[in-house]
Amino acid sequence: MTENCIYVGNHKDKPDFCQFDFFVLRDTISSMKSFYEQVYDVVEKIPYGKVTTFGQIARMIGRPKMARFVGYASNNQKSWHLPWHRVVFKDGSLCGEPFFNQQYQALKSEGVKFTRDRHVKIEEFMWHPESESMPADIRDWPLKF
């Protein structure tokens, strides 16, 4: 019987039921980046004067249906040093109060232009990492641990 195996059911007497080595799994999990860490890696790369959307970030990290959770990641105070003001909704609208004016002023100071209803001119200022010789998917970036 292998000590480091996790077994399914009552088959501890049968080594072929060993599902995986616990220590290998633990080391693998601890070296993986969390969802939030992957989001933060993308946000820190958004260039000055460009914007991206919550959905684009979700697609870049391989989680296309998790745009809302990208937004949740922005609420973590540990990430507030990142350029979150460059992340907008897919229609170019900015976040709600109380940060709307702060986001608007920050983007305006970077040269980002807006429509009359204060939406970013998304087609003009959208960040396209694939055209800047950056991988469009974070899984293609070299991992930093």
Backbone torsions as a table, in degrees:
resi	resn	phi	psi	omega
1	MET	NA	136.7	-179.5
2	THR	-90.2	129.3	-175.6
3	GLU	-67.7	-39.4	-171.0
4	ASN	-88.7	12.9	-179.1
5	CYS	-92.1	149.0	171.2
6	ILE	-105.6	128.3	-173.8
7	TYR	-105.2	152.4	175.4
8	VAL	-104.9	129.3	179.6
9	GLY	73.5	-155.9	-178.5
10	ASN	-105.0	54.7	-175.7
11	HIS	-115.8	33.0	-177.3
12	LYS	-64.0	-21.3	179.8
13	ASP	-81.5	-7.1	-178.3
14	LYS	-115.1	102.1	-176.6
15	PRO	-60.9	-19.6	-179.8
16	ASP	-74.2	-5.6	176.8
17	PHE	-93.8	4.5	177.1
18	CYS	-63.4	119.8	-175.6
19	GLN	-80.4	-44.0	178.4
20	PHE	-167.5	161.3	177.4
21	ASP	-80.9	120.9	-176.3
22	PHE	-57.2	-43.2	-175.7
23	PHE	-70.4	-34.9	175.0
24	VAL	-65.2	-43.7	178.6
25	LEU	-62.0	-46.1	-179.8
26	ARG	-59.1	-45.8	-179.9
27	ASP	-65.8	-37.2	178.1
28	THR	-65.2	-46.6	-179.0
29	ILE	-64.3	-42.0	-177.6
30	SER	-68.3	-21.7	179.2
31	SER	-91.2	-9.1	179.5
32	MET	-80.7	144.5	176.8
33	LYS	-81.3	141.5	177.7
34	SER	-72.7	165.9	177.3
35	PHE	-55.1	-48.5	-178.9
36	TYR	-61.0	-41.9	179.7
37	GLU	-62.2	-38.4	177.3
38	GLN	-64.9	-41.6	177.5
39	VAL	-61.2	-46.6	-178.3
40	TYR	-63.0	-35.6	176.8
41	ASP	-60.3	-38.7	179.5
42	VAL	-72.9	-46.7	-176.9
43	VAL	-58.7	-40.1	-178.5
44	GLU	-67.8	-14.8	-179.2
45	LYS	-95.4	-4.6	-179.4
46	ILE	-66.7	122.0	-175.7
47	PRO	-72.1	154.7	174.5
48	TYR	-53.8	133.0	177.4
49	GLY	81.5	6.2	178.3
50	LYS	-122.9	159.7	175.5
51	VAL	-129.4	162.7	172.5
52	THR	-140.5	174.2	-179.1
53	THR	-112.7	162.9	176.5
54	PHE	-60.0	-39.5	179.9
55	GLY	-66.5	-39.1	179.3
56	GLN	-65.2	-40.7	177.7
57	ILE	-61.9	-44.4	179.2
58	ALA	-59.0	-42.6	178.5
59	ARG	-65.6	-38.5	-177.8
60	MET	-64.9	-28.7	179.9
61	ILE	-97.6	10.0	175.6
62	GLY	81.4	19.2	179.3
63	ARG	-127.0	66.6	-170.3
64	PRO	-60.9	-20.7	-178.4
65	LYS	-99.2	14.3	-175.1
66	MET	-116.3	33.7	179.5
67	ALA	-58.9	-40.3	-180.0
68	ARG	-61.2	-36.6	-179.8
69	PHE	-72.7	-25.7	171.8
70	VAL	-62.7	-41.1	176.0
71	GLY	-61.4	-40.8	177.5
72	TYR	-61.9	-35.8	179.6
73	ALA	-61.9	-29.2	-179.5
74	SER	-70.8	-16.2	-179.2
75	ASN	-81.6	-7.9	-179.4
76	ASN	-77.5	116.9	-177.3
77	GLN	-57.4	-26.3	179.6
78	LYS	-67.6	-14.0	-178.8
79	SER	-106.2	6.0	-174.4
80	TRP	-71.4	-9.1	175.1
81	HIS	-78.5	-11.1	-179.2
82	LEU	-82.1	159.1	-177.6
83	PRO	-78.5	61.7	-179.2
84	TRP	-63.0	-21.5	178.9
85	HIS	-64.1	-16.1	179.0
86	ARG	-87.7	2.1	179.1
87	VAL	-105.9	121.0	-176.4
88	VAL	-126.7	173.2	175.7
89	PHE	-75.9	162.8	-172.7
90	LYS	-62.1	-22.3	177.3
91	ASP	-90.4	3.9	179.3
92	GLY	89.7	0.4	179.6
93	SER	-75.1	155.7	-177.7
94	LEU	-96.2	172.0	179.6
95	CYS	-67.1	165.3	-178.6
96	GLY	-76.9	-177.0	177.0
97	GLU	-64.9	151.6	7.2
98	PRO	-92.1	5.1	-173.8
99	PHE	-97.2	-0.9	-175.7
100	PHE	-56.7	-53.0	-177.3
101	ASN	-63.9	-37.8	178.1
102	GLN	-63.6	-44.5	179.1
103	GLN	-65.9	-43.7	-180.0
104	TYR	-58.9	-48.7	-178.3
105	GLN	-65.6	-40.4	-180.0
106	ALA	-63.3	-45.0	179.7
107	LEU	-67.8	-40.9	179.0
108	LYS	-61.5	-38.5	179.4
109	SER	-67.9	-20.1	177.1
110	GLU	-90.8	1.7	177.6
111	GLY	92.1	6.6	179.1
112	VAL	-72.1	134.8	-178.9
113	LYS	-99.3	152.5	-175.6
114	PHE	-126.2	158.0	172.2
115	THR	-80.1	176.5	179.6
116	ARG	-60.6	-31.5	-179.4
117	ASP	-92.7	21.5	174.7
118	ARG	62.3	39.1	169.9
119	HIS	-101.7	142.1	176.4
120	VAL	-63.0	140.0	172.7
121	LYS	-73.5	84.2	-167.6
122	ILE	-60.3	-39.6	-178.7
123	GLU	-66.0	-24.5	-178.5
124	GLU	-91.2	-33.4	-172.1
125	PHE	-114.0	7.7	179.1
126	MET	-68.3	134.8	177.1
127	TRP	-76.6	127.8	177.5
128	HIS	-120.2	85.6	-175.8
129	PRO	-61.2	-28.7	-179.5
130	GLU	-65.2	-28.2	179.0
131	SER	-86.8	-6.2	178.7
132	GLU	-106.3	25.1	-178.7
133	SER	55.0	31.2	172.7
134	MET	-109.1	145.3	178.7
135	PRO	-60.4	140.1	178.5
136	ALA	-78.7	-13.5	-178.6
137	ASP	-125.3	127.0	-176.4
138	ILE	-59.4	-24.7	-179.9
139	ARG	-65.5	-15.0	177.2
140	ASP	-90.5	-9.0	179.6
141	TRP	-79.9	149.4	175.0
142	PRO	-66.2	136.2	-179.0
143	LEU	-81.5	138.9	176.1
144	LYS	-113.3	124.5	177.5
145	PHE	-120.8	NA	NA
